[in-house]
Amino acid sequence: MKAVGDTGPRDVSLVAVPDPTIKRPTDVLIWLTSTDICGFNLHMYEGRTSLEAGKVIGQENLGEVLKVGPAVDRIKVGDRVGVPFNVSCGFCKNRERGLTGACLTVNSGTAGGAYGFADMGLYARGQAEYLRVPYGDSNCLLLPPDAEKGADYVMLADIFPTGFHAVELSGMKLGESVVVYGAGPVGLMAAYSAVLRSASKVMFVDRHPDRLKLA
């Protein structure tokens, strides 16, 4: 299959890599229909992280399920699913507490795993034609029947939940005022989430006129 490989700072190229396969009974194999470009990708692209040359990058994926392992119960062939950037097992103590970004079993020697990111485990192929999703029942978000319109749902893979979670962590209450520092994509989603949660006023702090105009 074709995929986007990182070959050095500010240098990525389209490469041919083996198609992913079902390796464990809990795996799901999906055909990718949409993939966001995350700020994490820029860290690697600009050479600010350690990353082995040629590693397929990318996360924040939407796709259609092609195959499922024999231990997968909830996800079926033909389902449209979203896949968060982080990988979690579904059963460790951190995952049971809702800390999916700090799973204790998916990355040897550290907490947390992610697709195609430096030092986050052997998970790749986010920006590719196909993707193996480990622990498919835990890591696949089942989408509604109209999800073939991928652009309507692709932000659910990361950017919108990140902004929403920031508002959750802030402890914002109904009718309060909110200040968002940074009007980039995550900041915009945080502000929009605050509006959805009935903030009385939302303000931005940023130095970039184009971002402030969009906000």
VOMIKE-135313 format. One line per 8 residues: number of its first residue (from 1); their letters; for each residue x, y, z of N, C-alpha, C, O. Coordinates in pm, 1 decimal. Layout:
REM VOMIKE-135313
NUM = a = X,Y,Z,X,Y,Z,X,Y,Z,X,Y,Z  ... $
//
This chain:
REM VOMIKE-135313
1 = mkavgdtg = 84.3,-118.6,0.0,0.0,0.0,0.0,88.5,124.4,0.0,207.8,116.5,29.1  29.4,238.8,-32.7,99.3,366.6,-29.0,78.5,433.0,106.8,-29.2,424.5,165.9  184.1,499.6,155.1,177.1,565.5,284.8,273.1,683.6,284.6,358.3,695.2,196.6  258.6,771.5,384.2,345.7,887.6,398.9,456.4,852.0,497.4,429.4,824.2,614.3  580.7,852.7,450.3,694.9,818.2,534.2,779.6,939.6,564.6,801.7,1023.8,477.6  827.6,949.2,688.8,915.4,1057.2,731.1,1059.4,1016.4,702.3,1107.9,918.0,758.1  1128.0,1090.2,616.2,1264.8,1055.2,578.1,1367.1,1155.7,629.4,1483.6,1150.5,589.9  1326.0,1246.1,716.0,1418.5,1343.8,772.8,1347.9,1475.6,795.3,1235.3,1494.0,749.1 $
9 = prdvslva = 1413.3,1570.3,867.2,1350.5,1700.2,892.5,1303.4,1768.5,765.0,1378.8,1784.8,669.1  1177.1,1807.8,766.7,1113.8,1877.5,653.6,1122.0,1796.6,524.3,1135.6,1852.7,415.6  1113.7,1666.6,537.2,1122.0,1580.4,419.4,1033.5,1457.8,440.5,1069.9,1367.1,515.4  919.4,1454.8,376.0,832.3,1337.7,377.9,804.8,1297.3,234.0,810.3,1380.2,143.1  775.5,1171.1,214.1,752.3,1123.8,78.6,653.1,1009.5,80.4,631.2,946.0,183.5  593.3,984.1,-34.6,501.9,872.3,-50.5,583.4,745.9,-72.6,664.4,738.9,-165.0  562.0,645.8,12.6,641.1,523.2,6.2,547.7,403.2,-4.4,429.0,411.9,27.1  602.8,292.6,-48.7,529.0,166.3,-53.8,569.6,81.9,65.9,688.2,57.7,88.2 $
17 = vpdptikr = 471.2,37.1,142.9,497.1,-44.7,261.7,402.5,-164.1,259.1,300.0,-159.6,191.0  434.8,-271.0,331.9,345.4,-387.4,334.2,207.7,-352.7,390.0,195.8,-270.5,480.8  105.8,-414.6,336.3,-29.0,-396.2,389.8,-35.3,-449.2,532.3,24.9,-552.6,561.4  -106.8,-381.1,622.3,-123.6,-434.1,757.5,-211.8,-559.0,755.5,-291.6,-579.1,663.9  -195.9,-641.1,857.2,-273.1,-764.6,867.9,-326.7,-779.0,1010.2,-282.5,-709.4,1101.6  -420.8,-868.5,1027.1,-469.1,-903.8,1160.5,-360.0,-985.2,1230.0,-326.6,-1095.0,1185.6  -304.7,-932.0,1338.1,-197.2,-1000.2,1411.0,-246.5,-1064.4,1539.9,-193.2,-1166.6,1583.0  -348.5,-1004.6,1601.7,-401.9,-1055.8,1727.2,-553.5,-1067.7,1715.7,-614.9,-999.2,1633.9 $
25 = ptdvliwl = -613.7,-1153.2,1795.9,-759.2,-1172.3,1786.8,-840.1,-1046.2,1812.9,-956.0,-1037.6,1772.3  -780.5,-947.9,1880.4,-852.4,-824.1,1913.7,-832.6,-713.9,1810.4,-881.4,-602.7,1830.1  -761.8,-742.0,1700.1,-732.7,-640.8,1598.3,-852.9,-613.6,1508.0,-938.9,-699.2,1486.9  -855.3,-490.9,1455.6,-948.9,-450.8,1350.2,-866.6,-390.3,1237.4,-772.8,-314.8,1262.9  -900.1,-421.8,1115.3,-833.0,-366.1,998.0,-930.7,-273.8,926.0,-1041.7,-314.7,891.9  -888.9,-147.5,902.6,-978.4,-52.3,837.4,-914.4,5.6,712.0,-792.4,18.0,701.2  -1000.9,40.4,618.2,-963.1,117.8,499.4,-982.3,264.4,535.5,-1092.7,307.2,569.0  -873.4,341.3,528.6,-878.0,480.3,571.7,-942.1,568.5,465.0,-903.8,564.8,348.1 $
33 = tstdicgf = -1039.4,647.0,506.9,-1106.7,739.8,415.6,-1073.0,885.8,444.6,-1085.1,970.5,356.1  -1030.6,916.6,568.2,-992.3,1053.0,606.0,-884.8,1046.6,713.6,-888.1,960.0,801.0  -790.2,1138.7,706.3,-687.1,1151.5,809.4,-650.0,1297.5,825.3,-614.3,1363.5,727.7  -657.9,1349.0,947.6,-615.3,1486.5,973.9,-463.2,1496.3,977.9,-393.8,1396.7,997.9  -412.8,1617.1,958.7,-272.8,1647.8,984.8,-267.0,1715.1,1121.2,-319.6,1825.0,1139.1  -203.4,1649.3,1216.8,-200.9,1695.4,1355.5,-78.4,1781.7,1381.6,21.7,1771.7,1310.6  -86.6,1865.7,1482.8,30.4,1941.4,1525.9,145.7,1851.3,1564.4,261.8,1889.1,1549.0  114.9,1730.5,1615.2,219.9,1634.2,1646.7,300.7,1599.1,1521.8,422.1,1580.2,1529.5 $
41 = nlhmyegr = 233.7,1590.3,1407.3,305.5,1561.7,1283.5,409.6,1669.7,1254.7,517.2,1640.3,1202.6  377.6,1794.4,1288.5,471.1,1904.3,1264.0,594.7,1891.8,1352.2,704.4,1927.7,1309.5  579.0,1841.3,1474.8,696.5,1821.0,1560.8,796.7,1729.4,1491.1,916.7,1756.5,1490.5  746.8,1621.5,1432.8,834.4,1527.2,1364.8,886.1,1584.3,1233.8,1003.9,1569.6,1201.5  798.6,1649.2,1158.6,836.7,1705.7,1029.4,948.6,1807.8,1044.9,1037.9,1815.8,960.6  943.8,1885.9,1152.6,1044.2,1989.9,1174.3,1167.4,1939.3,1249.5,1257.6,2017.4,1279.8  1171.6,1809.9,1279.5,1289.3,1751.6,1342.0,1302.5,1778.5,1490.1,1413.1,1773.2,1543.9  1191.3,1807.5,1558.1,1196.0,1838.9,1701.5,1171.4,1716.3,1789.2,1163.7,1728.7,1911.4 $
49 = tsleagkv = 1159.1,1599.3,1729.1,1143.8,1475.5,1805.5,1236.0,1369.9,1747.0,1283.0,1382.1,1633.9  1260.8,1266.9,1825.2,1333.7,1152.7,1771.5,1237.8,1068.9,1688.0,1126.4,1040.1,1731.9  1279.3,1030.0,1569.9,1193.5,948.5,1484.1,1281.2,874.9,1383.8,1360.8,935.9,1312.3  1265.6,743.4,1379.4,1345.7,666.4,1285.5,1302.5,697.3,1142.2,1183.5,709.5,1113.4  1400.3,709.6,1053.5,1374.1,744.3,914.9,1282.9,640.6,849.8,1299.6,520.2,869.2  1187.9,688.9,773.6,1098.1,601.4,699.7,974.1,559.0,774.6,888.4,491.8,717.2  961.1,596.5,903.4,842.9,556.2,978.3,719.5,623.6,921.5,718.6,744.3,897.4  615.4,544.5,900.2,489.6,598.8,850.3,424.9,680.0,961.7,410.6,632.1,1074.2 $
57 = igqenlge = 386.2,801.9,930.2,334.8,893.5,1031.5,183.7,907.7,1019.2,121.4,852.6,928.4  127.3,981.8,1111.5,-13.5,1017.9,1102.3,-101.6,950.0,1204.9,-78.0,835.5,1243.5  -203.6,1022.2,1248.2,-305.7,970.5,1338.2,-434.5,1047.9,1310.5,-440.9,1121.5,1212.0  -535.0,1033.8,1392.8,-663.8,1100.5,1372.2,-731.1,1049.3,1244.1,-735.8,1119.1,1142.8  -782.0,928.4,1250.9,-826.2,859.3,1130.1,-974.8,823.9,1132.6,-1032.9,798.8,1238.1  -1034.0,822.6,1014.4,-1167.9,768.9,991.3,-1158.8,664.6,882.1,-1077.3,676.8,790.6  -1242.4,561.2,891.0,-1238.6,461.0,787.0,-1350.5,360.4,796.5,-1439.0,370.2,881.5  -1344.6,263.1,706.8,-1443.8,155.9,699.7,-1377.4,23.9,737.5,-1267.7,-6.9,691.0 $
65 = vlkvgpav = -1444.0,-52.8,821.4,-1388.1,-177.3,871.2,-1388.2,-282.7,759.9,-1491.3,-310.2,698.4  -1269.5,-341.4,735.5,-1254.7,-445.5,634.0,-1249.4,-584.8,694.5,-1307.3,-678.7,639.8  -1180.3,-598.8,807.4,-1165.8,-728.4,873.3,-1166.3,-707.6,1024.6,-1128.4,-601.2,1073.5  -1209.3,-809.2,1097.7,-1201.4,-805.1,1243.5,-1144.8,-937.9,1293.0,-1166.0,-1042.7,1232.0  -1072.7,-931.4,1404.2,-1020.7,-1052.4,1465.9,-1131.5,-1130.2,1534.3,-1238.2,-1074.7,1560.5  -1108.8,-1257.2,1563.8,-1213.2,-1342.8,1621.0,-1257.2,-1302.7,1761.4,-1362.5,-1347.2,1807.2  -1178.8,-1219.0,1831.7,-1216.9,-1176.8,1966.7,-1286.9,-1041.7,1969.6,-1318.6,-991.4,2077.4  -1311.8,-981.7,1853.0,-1379.9,-851.7,1845.7,-1530.0,-873.6,1848.1,-1582.9,-947.8,1765.3 $
73 = drikvgdr = -1599.7,-810.1,1941.7,-1743.2,-830.1,1958.8,-1827.2,-713.4,1906.9,-1930.4,-734.5,1843.0  -1783.6,-592.2,1933.9,-1868.0,-474.1,1911.1,-1859.2,-421.0,1769.0,-1958.5,-371.4,1715.7  -1743.1,-430.4,1707.0,-1718.2,-373.1,1575.1,-1736.0,-481.6,1468.7,-1688.6,-594.0,1485.2  -1805.3,-446.5,1358.4,-1835.4,-542.6,1253.1,-1778.2,-495.5,1119.0,-1756.0,-376.2,1098.4  -1755.0,-589.8,1029.1,-1712.8,-556.1,893.2,-1817.3,-465.3,828.9,-1937.1,-492.6,836.9  -1772.3,-357.9,765.4,-1861.0,-261.9,702.7,-1893.6,-141.5,788.5,-1945.8,-42.4,737.5  -1863.9,-147.3,918.6,-1887.8,-31.7,1005.9,-1799.2,84.2,966.5,-1685.9,65.0,922.5  -1851.6,205.3,982.4,-1771.2,326.4,969.4,-1726.0,367.0,1109.0,-1807.6,377.8,1200.5 $
81 = vgvpfnvs = -1596.4,389.5,1125.2,-1543.3,415.0,1258.2,-1446.2,532.5,1257.4,-1382.2,561.8,1156.4  -1436.9,598.2,1371.0,-1332.3,694.8,1397.4,-1230.5,631.8,1490.3,-1264.8,548.5,1574.1  -1104.0,672.3,1475.0,-996.2,614.3,1555.1,-919.7,727.0,1622.8,-852.4,803.7,1554.0  -927.4,740.0,1755.3,-849.9,843.1,1824.8,-700.0,825.7,1801.6,-654.4,717.4,1765.1  -624.1,932.2,1822.8,-479.7,923.4,1796.5,-410.4,830.9,1894.3,-310.5,768.4,1858.7  -460.8,820.1,2017.7,-393.7,737.5,2116.3,-448.2,594.9,2114.4,-563.5,571.2,2078.2  -363.3,501.2,2153.8,-398.3,359.1,2157.3,-411.5,317.4,2303.5,-325.2,349.7,2385.2  -518.1,246.4,2336.6,-534.6,196.6,2473.2,-590.8,54.8,2469.9,-654.2,13.6,2372.8 $
89 = cgfcknre = -566.2,-18.4,2577.8,-601.0,-160.3,2579.2,-746.8,-186.2,2614.2,-805.8,-283.3,2566.6  -805.4,-100.3,2696.9,-943.3,-120.4,2737.9,-959.7,-188.5,2871.4,-1071.9,-202.8,2919.9  -846.8,-232.3,2934.2,-863.6,-308.4,3058.0,-764.2,-274.3,3168.8,-786.1,-317.7,3281.9  -657.3,-200.3,3144.3,-563.5,-167.8,3251.6,-626.5,-67.2,3347.3,-732.4,-11.7,3317.8  -562.9,-43.3,3461.0,-623.3,42.3,3562.8,-638.8,187.0,3516.5,-735.1,253.8,3554.3  -545.0,236.2,3434.9,-560.2,372.3,3383.4,-675.0,381.7,3285.2,-751.9,477.7,3288.4  -687.6,281.9,3196.9,-798.9,281.5,3102.1,-931.8,271.8,3175.6,-1028.5,336.8,3135.7  -939.0,192.9,3281.5,-1062.3,181.3,3359.0,-1099.5,313.8,3424.7,-1217.4,339.9,3448.7 $
97 = rgltgacl = -1000.2,397.6,3454.2,-1024.9,529.4,3513.2,-1053.6,635.0,3407.2,-1074.6,751.5,3440.9  -1054.9,596.5,3279.8,-1080.5,690.9,3171.3,-957.0,759.9,3119.3,-967.9,850.6,3036.7  -839.5,720.2,3164.9,-714.3,783.1,3121.7,-658.7,709.2,3000.4,-556.0,641.8,3008.6  -727.7,722.7,2888.9,-690.8,645.7,2770.6,-554.6,685.0,2714.2,-490.8,604.6,2646.1  -509.1,807.0,2741.3,-379.5,850.7,2691.7,-263.1,801.0,2775.0,-147.5,826.0,2740.9  -291.9,730.6,2884.1,-185.4,680.8,2972.2,-199.5,531.2,2994.1,-173.7,481.9,3103.9  -240.3,458.5,2890.5,-255.7,313.7,2899.0,-122.9,249.3,2938.7,-16.5,291.4,2893.3  -130.2,148.7,3022.4,-10.1,87.2,3078.6,39.0,-35.4,3001.7,143.6,-90.6,3035.6 $
105 = tvnsgtag = -33.4,-78.7,2900.1,1.8,-206.0,2837.0,41.1,-195.6,2689.4,94.3,-292.0,2634.3  16.9,-83.5,2624.6,35.3,-78.0,2478.9,172.6,-28.3,2435.4,203.8,-31.5,2316.4  255.1,17.4,2528.9,386.1,70.3,2492.6,485.9,27.8,2599.5,477.4,73.3,2713.6  577.0,-55.8,2565.1,672.1,-113.3,2660.6,756.2,-5.4,2727.5,821.8,74.2,2660.3  753.7,-3.4,2860.7,842.1,84.0,2936.4,787.6,221.0,2968.0,851.5,295.5,3042.4  672.1,257.8,2914.9,616.2,389.5,2943.3,464.8,383.3,2931.9,410.0,286.8,2878.6  397.2,486.1,2981.7,251.1,491.6,2974.7,206.9,563.9,2848.4,259.5,670.2,2815.3  112.0,507.1,2779.3,56.1,572.2,2662.6,116.8,525.8,2531.8,237.4,503.2,2522.4 $
113 = gaygfadm = 31.8,511.8,2430.5,76.3,477.3,2296.8,-2.9,556.8,2194.3,-112.5,604.6,2223.5  52.0,570.9,2074.9,-15.6,647.4,1969.8,30.1,598.3,1833.4,136.0,536.8,1820.5  -50.5,625.8,1732.2,-19.1,587.1,1595.3,85.3,681.2,1536.4,70.6,803.3,1541.0  191.2,622.2,1480.9,284.7,697.3,1399.0,351.5,813.8,1467.5,381.6,913.5,1401.9  376.6,805.2,1599.4,442.9,915.2,1668.6,566.5,864.7,1739.7,569.4,751.2,1787.2  669.3,949.0,1747.2,798.4,910.6,1804.4,783.8,863.1,1948.2,718.3,928.1,2029.7  845.1,749.7,1978.5,852.5,694.9,2113.8,717.4,658.7,2173.1,704.3,650.7,2295.3  618.4,636.8,2090.9,484.0,604.3,2140.4,440.7,464.1,2098.0,321.5,436.5,2084.8 $
121 = glyargqa = 537.5,377.0,2077.3,505.5,239.4,2044.9,516.7,207.4,1897.4,543.0,295.2,1815.2  496.6,80.9,1864.8,514.1,32.5,1727.7,383.9,41.1,1649.2,341.3,-56.6,1587.7  321.1,157.7,1651.4,194.0,176.9,1581.8,214.2,282.3,1472.9,258.5,393.8,1500.7  181.7,246.5,1350.3,210.3,336.0,1238.4,91.1,341.0,1142.8,-19.0,295.1,1173.0  119.0,399.5,1025.5,27.6,394.7,912.2,-100.5,474.4,932.6,-206.9,430.6,888.8  -93.4,590.5,997.9,-210.1,676.3,1005.3,-238.8,744.2,871.9,-354.1,754.0,830.0  -132.7,791.3,805.3,-149.6,852.9,673.8,-112.8,747.9,569.8,-2.0,746.1,516.2  -208.6,661.4,543.6,-185.8,547.1,455.1,-320.6,498.5,404.0,-424.9,555.8,435.4 $
129 = eylrvpyg = -317.0,392.7,325.4,-441.8,339.8,269.8,-517.0,251.5,368.8,-640.1,248.7,369.5  -442.3,179.3,452.2,-504.5,86.7,547.4,-438.8,101.1,684.3,-325.5,147.9,695.5  -511.4,60.3,788.3,-462.3,74.4,924.4,-505.6,-44.6,1008.8,-622.0,-84.7,1008.4  -408.7,-99.9,1081.1,-439.8,-200.9,1182.8,-468.0,-129.8,1314.2,-384.9,-53.3,1363.2  -585.5,-155.1,1371.3,-624.8,-95.4,1498.4,-619.4,-203.4,1606.1,-701.5,-295.2,1604.3  -524.7,-194.9,1700.3,-521.0,-294.1,1808.3,-634.8,-269.6,1907.3,-682.7,-157.1,1921.9  -677.1,-375.7,1974.7,-787.4,-364.7,2071.2,-904.5,-287.4,2009.1,-948.8,-184.5,2060.3  -951.8,-341.2,1897.9,-1049.9,-270.6,1816.4,-1176.8,-231.1,1889.8,-1231.4,-123.7,1864.8 $
137 = dsnclllp = -1225.1,-316.6,1980.4,-1346.5,-281.8,2053.5,-1327.4,-158.9,2140.2,-1422.7,-84.9,2164.6  -1205.5,-136.3,2187.0,-1176.8,-21.4,2272.1,-1140.9,102.8,2192.1,-1171.4,214.2,2234.6  -1076.2,85.6,2076.6,-1018.2,199.2,2005.6,-1095.6,245.4,1882.7,-1055.1,342.3,1818.5  -1204.5,179.7,1848.5,-1286.5,222.3,1734.7,-1414.9,287.5,1784.8,-1490.4,227.2,1861.1  -1439.0,409.7,1741.9,-1563.0,480.9,1773.1,-1661.8,456.5,1659.7,-1639.6,499.7,1546.6  -1770.2,387.5,1690.3,-1869.8,355.9,1588.2,-1944.6,482.5,1547.7,-1998.0,553.3,1633.0  -1948.5,511.3,1416.9,-2010.2,633.4,1365.1,-2149.5,604.6,1310.4,-2181.5,489.7,1280.2  -2233.4,708.8,1297.3,-2369.1,691.1,1243.7,-2367.4,647.3,1098.0,-2263.1,652.3,1032.8 $
145 = pdaekgad = -2483.3,603.8,1045.8,-2489.8,552.5,908.4,-2447.3,651.9,801.5,-2402.4,611.2,694.3  -2460.5,782.9,828.6,-2426.3,881.6,725.3,-2277.4,918.9,728.2,-2238.2,1020.3,670.6  -2195.2,838.5,794.1,-2054.3,874.7,814.1,-1970.8,864.3,687.8,-1851.2,893.2,691.5  -2031.4,822.8,573.6,-1954.2,827.1,450.0,-1916.6,970.5,415.0,-1824.2,993.4,337.0  -1988.4,1067.8,472.6,-1950.6,1208.4,458.0,-1842.5,1236.9,561.7,-1869.1,1299.9,664.1  -1721.3,1190.7,535.0,-1616.3,1189.8,635.0,-1583.9,1325.6,694.4,-1548.0,1334.9,811.7  -1596.1,1431.3,614.6,-1561.1,1564.1,664.4,-1649.8,1607.5,780.2,-1610.6,1693.6,859.0  -1769.0,1549.1,791.8,-1858.6,1585.5,901.0,-1815.5,1525.4,1034.3,-1861.4,1569.8,1139.5 $
153 = yvmladif = -1728.7,1426.0,1031.3,-1694.7,1353.4,1153.1,-1544.7,1348.0,1182.3,-1505.4,1303.4,1290.2  -1460.8,1391.9,1089.7,-1318.2,1367.2,1104.9,-1260.3,1435.8,1228.2,-1162.7,1386.2,1284.4  -1317.2,1548.2,1272.2,-1264.9,1615.3,1390.4,-1289.1,1536.2,1518.4,-1227.0,1564.6,1620.9  -1378.5,1437.2,1514.1,-1400.5,1353.6,1631.9,-1281.2,1264.6,1662.2,-1270.9,1210.7,1772.4  -1190.5,1248.4,1566.0,-1073.5,1163.6,1588.1,-976.0,1226.6,1687.3,-898.7,1155.0,1750.9  -978.2,1360.0,1701.8,-886.6,1420.7,1797.8,-922.3,1565.0,1829.9,-946.8,1597.9,1945.9  -925.7,1651.4,1729.2,-917.4,1794.9,1755.3,-1036.6,1846.8,1835.7,-1017.7,1927.4,1926.8  -1157.1,1803.6,1804.9,-1272.3,1850.3,1882.5,-1272.9,1793.1,2024.1,-1294.0,1869.4,2118.3 $
161 = ptgfhave = -1250.6,1661.8,2044.4,-1245.7,1611.3,2181.8,-1135.3,1675.4,2265.9,-1151.7,1690.1,2387.0  -1023.6,1713.7,2204.4,-916.1,1777.9,2279.4,-962.7,1911.6,2335.2,-940.7,1941.2,2452.7  -1027.1,1992.6,2251.1,-1079.6,2120.8,2298.8,-1189.5,2103.1,2401.0,-1195.7,2176.5,2499.6  -1276.9,2005.3,2378.0,-1387.0,1980.2,2471.6,-1333.0,1935.3,2606.6,-1381.7,1977.8,2711.4  -1230.7,1848.1,2603.2,-1173.4,1797.8,2727.6,-1106.8,1910.2,2806.6,-1109.2,1909.9,2929.7  -1047.6,2006.0,2735.7,-987.8,2120.6,2804.6,-1093.0,2196.9,2884.7,-1067.7,2239.0,2997.6  -1210.5,2214.3,2825.7,-1319.0,2282.2,2897.8,-1365.7,2197.9,3015.4,-1396.2,2251.3,3122.0  -1371.6,2066.1,2996.6,-1408.5,1977.3,3106.9,-1310.6,1993.9,3223.4,-1352.2,2006.2,3338.6 $
169 = lsgmklge = -1181.0,1994.2,3193.2,-1079.7,2005.1,3297.6,-1082.0,2141.0,3366.1,-1041.3,2153.0,3481.6  -1129.1,2243.0,3295.8,-1132.0,2377.5,3354.5,-1235.2,2390.3,3465.5,-1224.9,2479.8,3549.4  -1333.3,2302.9,3467.1,-1439.4,2311.9,3566.8,-1539.9,2421.9,3538.5,-1610.4,2466.5,3629.0  -1547.1,2466.3,3413.1,-1639.5,2573.9,3377.1,-1782.4,2542.1,3417.1,-1829.6,2430.0,3398.3  -1850.5,2640.6,3472.1,-1991.2,2625.3,3510.9,-2080.8,2708.2,3420.0,-2035.0,2802.2,3355.0  -2206.0,2673.3,3415.9,-2305.4,2740.6,3331.8,-2301.1,2891.9,3352.2,-2309.7,2939.9,3465.2  -2287.8,2967.1,3242.4,-2294.7,3112.6,3248.8,-2164.9,3182.4,3281.1,-2162.5,3305.4,3285.1  -2056.3,3110.0,3304.5,-1929.6,3174.2,3335.3,-1863.0,3230.1,3209.6,-1895.5,3190.8,3097.5 $
177 = svvvygag = -1769.8,3322.1,3230.5,-1686.7,3373.0,3121.7,-1562.3,3286.6,3107.2,-1510.6,3233.8,3205.6  -1514.5,3272.7,2983.3,-1400.7,3185.9,2954.5,-1298.3,3263.5,2872.3,-1334.3,3334.5,2778.5  -1171.1,3249.7,2907.6,-1062.0,3304.9,2828.6,-981.2,3187.7,2771.8,-938.5,3099.5,2846.3  -960.6,3187.4,2640.8,-882.9,3083.4,2574.0,-751.8,3145.1,2527.2,-752.3,3239.2,2447.8  -639.6,3092.9,2575.7,-508.2,3141.2,2535.3,-459.4,3057.2,2417.1,-426.4,2939.5,2431.4  -455.9,3120.6,2301.4,-415.1,3052.0,2178.8,-535.5,3019.7,2092.9,-619.3,2937.6,2130.2  -544.2,3084.8,1977.1,-659.4,3068.7,1888.3,-627.3,2977.3,1771.2,-676.3,2997.6,1660.2  -544.7,2876.6,1796.6,-520.1,2774.2,1696.4,-635.6,2675.5,1693.1,-739.2,2699.2,1755.1 $
185 = pvglmaay = -618.7,2564.5,1621.2,-730.0,2468.7,1608.0,-783.7,2417.7,1741.4,-905.3,2410.6,1759.5  -695.2,2381.9,1835.9,-742.9,2332.7,1965.3,-814.0,2444.0,2041.6,-918.2,2421.0,2103.0  -757.7,2564.2,2037.6,-822.0,2676.4,2103.9,-959.7,2706.1,2048.4,-1052.6,2734.8,2123.8  -973.5,2699.5,1916.2,-1104.8,2721.8,1854.4,-1206.1,2618.2,1900.6,-1321.8,2650.6,1927.5  -1161.5,2493.2,1909.5,-1253.2,2388.2,1953.3,-1286.9,2401.8,2101.9,-1398.4,2369.9,2143.3  -1191.7,2448.7,2181.7,-1220.0,2474.4,2322.9,-1323.5,2585.6,2336.2,-1417.0,2575.4,2415.6  -1306.1,2691.3,2258.2,-1401.8,2801.5,2263.8,-1540.9,2756.8,2219.5,-1641.4,2792.0,2281.2  -1544.8,2679.7,2112.6,-1674.7,2631.6,2064.2,-1740.5,2540.7,2167.1,-1862.3,2544.1,2184.9 $
193 = savlrsas = -1660.0,2459.6,2234.7,-1714.3,2372.7,2339.1,-1768.4,2454.5,2455.7,-1870.6,2419.2,2514.5  -1700.0,2563.5,2489.2,-1749.6,2651.1,2595.2,-1883.1,2714.1,2556.6,-1972.2,2728.9,2640.4  -1896.5,2751.2,2429.3,-2024.6,2804.8,2382.0,-2133.7,2698.7,2393.3,-2244.1,2727.3,2439.4  -2102.6,2576.6,2351.3,-2201.1,2468.1,2361.4,-2242.2,2442.0,2506.0,-2354.0,2397.5,2532.0  -2152.7,2469.4,2599.1,-2180.7,2448.3,2740.8,-2231.0,2574.8,2808.3,-2230.1,2585.4,2930.9  -2275.6,2671.9,2726.6,-2346.9,2792.1,2773.1,-2259.1,2887.4,2852.7,-2301.1,2939.5,2956.0  -2137.2,2910.3,2805.0,-2057.7,3019.0,2861.7,-2123.5,3152.5,2826.5,-2180.0,3167.7,2718.1  -2116.0,3248.3,2917.9,-2177.5,3379.0,2889.8,-2091.6,3462.2,2796.1,-2143.8,3543.3,2719.7 $
201 = kvmfvdrh = -1962.0,3443.0,2801.1,-1869.8,3517.3,2715.2,-1745.0,3432.6,2694.1,-1696.2,3368.0,2786.8  -1693.5,3433.5,2570.1,-1569.7,3363.1,2538.1,-1473.1,3462.6,2475.1,-1506.9,3528.8,2377.0  -1353.3,3473.2,2531.1,-1252.0,3567.4,2483.3,-1126.4,3492.2,2442.4,-1095.3,3387.0,2498.3  -1053.8,3546.6,2344.2,-930.0,3487.6,2296.8,-811.8,3578.3,2327.8,-823.9,3700.8,2326.9  -697.9,3516.7,2355.1,-570.6,3586.6,2364.0,-476.0,3520.7,2264.4,-447.4,3401.4,2275.1  -427.3,3598.6,2167.1,-337.6,3546.0,2065.1,-266.7,3661.9,1997.1,-316.1,3774.7,1998.5  -150.4,3634.6,1937.1,-72.9,3739.4,1870.7,-86.0,3734.8,1719.4,-29.5,3819.4,1650.1  -159.8,3637.1,1666.6,-167.4,3619.2,1521.9,-299.7,3677.1,1469.4,-406.2,3624.4,1501.7 $
209 = pdrlkla = -294.9,3783.6,1389.8,-418.3,3845.8,1340.9,-508.5,3750.3,1263.3,-630.8,3759.5,1274.7  -450.8,3657.7,1183.7,-533.5,3568.0,1105.4,-611.9,3473.4,1196.1,-727.5,3441.7,1168.2  -549.0,3428.5,1304.0,-619.6,3341.9,1398.4,-731.1,3418.7,1469.5,-842.1,3368.0,1485.6  -700.8,3539.4,1511.1,-801.6,3619.1,1581.9,-918.8,3652.3,1489.5,-1033.8,3654.7,1533.3  -890.2,3677.3,1363.8,-998.2,3704.9,1268.4,-1090.3,3584.5,1254.1,-1212.6,3598.9,1252.3  -1030.8,3465.0,1243.9,-1110.8,3343.7,1232.9,-1190.1,3319.3,1360.9,-1306.7,3280.2,1356.4  -1125.9,3342.8,1474.4,-1195.4,3324.6,1602.0,-1316.2,3418.5,1612.8,-1386.7,3417.0,1713.7 $
//
